[in-house]
Amino acid sequence: MPRRLLALLFLLVVLPFRPAGAQETLVRLSFSSGWDALPSIVAIERGFFQQQGLVVSGLAVSSAGAVMRSVAVGSTDIAAVPQRTFIVMAAAKMPVTAVTMNGWGPEMELVVPKADGKTKTLADLKGKTVAMTRASEAFSVLVRLLNAAGMSPSDVKIRQIPADDLMQALQAGGADAVLESRRFTKTLAETGQARVVLSNDDIADSLGYIGAQPVVANNRMIEKQPQTVQKFVTAWARALKYIQQDPDDAADLLRIFFHRHGTKVPSSMTKDWIGMIRYDRHQWTKNAITDAEYNAWALKEGGVLKVAPKLGPYVDNRFAEKVELAMQ
């Protein structure tokens, strides 16, 4: 049976028809303007929110600070944010709570210039420059890797630069290594600029890295409209399932999204990116919270935060639990 027909049958099976005249509820959603916008795009474009009786006003934003402020004051009801943003929110004691996941297990690699035949381990980079994108999740990963190797952030020079500059950093001599998502490092390796020193498997095995990406809701929204939050999380979980079942269509939606924002990316590349993160979890498990708290410690150790927050109080799994029970 063709993949697209299977996807259509999936929609008919999992999405209940909403009675005519059923009341609709407005939800203001903010999400990244980058590749991790995918679940938001799928939920909107493939009607998952609509089938739950939700009218979602979605806004793609590039500023984490703007999202934090809008969620805190209630001008955004729910937001899909990087884990680092969630940690900063918790450290600032903002009135937000993670209600589900936007994905987990983002693949990362440590690469060095292809001409560098000497660097074999992280210890070989002592005193050298490691580059990554600004406000990247890779910052915490690097600090954790350094700690596991008996090193500290001061043992290397951490350079955070724009994504466009990152792709030229090894050739231009602006960095001795790059630690980033495989969306970047794979291209560097395939274009002959870099070779891999630590693969994603090496990093995951060394750290037990989970890297859960949160979907957070304003606490007032959770208190005043729990049924709306439940409908949102239900739609979100079904969007994640759709991504797993039809990655080709999801990749095309992501390509169109990028094109609308002025960036042309082939579907083959967006499909490749989708495979670099997992979409099969909804609840924040104890291990996911512990992993995120380790990342919070790394942000403190690296001088980004003054205090590493405990994240348990900022997680509410009851909505995701109901979804998972219903999907069994």
Secondary structure, DSSP 8 states (H G I E B T S, - for coil): --HHHHHHHHHHHHS----TT---EEEEEEEESSGGGHHHHHHHHTTHHHHTTEEEEEEEES-HHHHHHHHHHTSSSEEE--HHHHHHHHHTT-SEEEEEEEEB---EEEEEETT--S--SGGGGTTSEEEEETT-THHHHHHHHHHHTT--GGGSEEEEE-HHHHHHHHHHTS-SEEEEEHHHHHHHHHTTSEEEEE-HHHHHHHHT----EEEEEEHHHHHH-HHHHHHHHHHHHHHHHHHHH-HHHHHHHHHHHHHHTT----HHHHHHHHTTSB----S--HHHHHHHHHHHHHHHHTTS-SS----GGGB--HHHHHHHHHH-
